[in-house]
Amino acid sequence: MADHQIVCFHCGQQVGDPPRMNLVEGEPCIPCAERLLETLPGIFHTPYETVEEAAELAKTAAQVERDEVGLDGSDEGADYEEA
């Protein structure tokens, strides 16, 4: 049986294994570029183990920010003077 190659629907060139960036009239083929990007490992790694940990950290950070600007009803931490 013949070896079948996958062809890009946009540029008509072989996709390759692993995928490669094909050019169309000197410009990158967008579907080929997206296909290639999908095969790359992520570069943004979260330091959190779970979504709950990230949510708890965000909640704590928001509370600290409110405390620093005095949104809890007190003037503690406020950087303004009464007129």
N, C-alpha and C positions, 0 to 999 in steps of 0.2 A: 504494500500500500504506500502511496506517495506521502512524503512528509509535508504537511500543511502548515503554512505560516500565517500568523494572525496579521491582518492588514488594517491600518488606521482608516476609519471611515472618512476622515477629513482630507488627509494628504495622499492616501493611497499607497503609502510606503509600508514596508514590513515594520511591525512593532519591535520585534527582537526579544530575546530572553537572555539577560534581563532587559527591561524596556530601555529605549534610548531616545534621545531628542532628535527628531527629524526636522529638517528645514524645508520650507516652501518658499521659493523665490528669495532665499537668503534670510528669511524670518522664521523664528521658531513656530512649529505647528502647536497650537494651543492644546488640543486634546492629547498630543504626545507628551507635552510638557506636564500636563496635569497627571497623566498616567505615570510618568516618571516620578513626580513628587509624591504620589501615593505610595510608592515603594520605599521611600526613604524613611529612616527611623525619626521619630519626633525629637526635636531639640529642646522643647520646653517641658521640663519634668517638674512635677509638683512635689514639694517637700512633705506634703500631707499624706497620711495613709488612707484616710477616708474623707468623704464629703462632710461628715459630721465634724471632724477635726477642723476643717477649713471654715465651716460655718461658725464654730465656737470661737475660733481665733478672730474672725471678722466681727462677731458680736462683742468680744472683749475689746477689740481695737476701737469700735464705735463708742463703747462706754467710756474708755479712757479719753477719747476726743471730746465727748460731751463734758466730762469732768474738768478737762483742761480749759474749756471755754466758758464754764460756769452755767451750762444748760440745765443743771439739776436744781435750779432755783436759788442757789447761793452765788455770792460774788467771788468766791474763792477761785483763784486762777484767772479772773477776768483782767484783761489788759486795757481797761478804759477807766476814765475818771468821770464822776458825776459832774454835770455842769452847774 
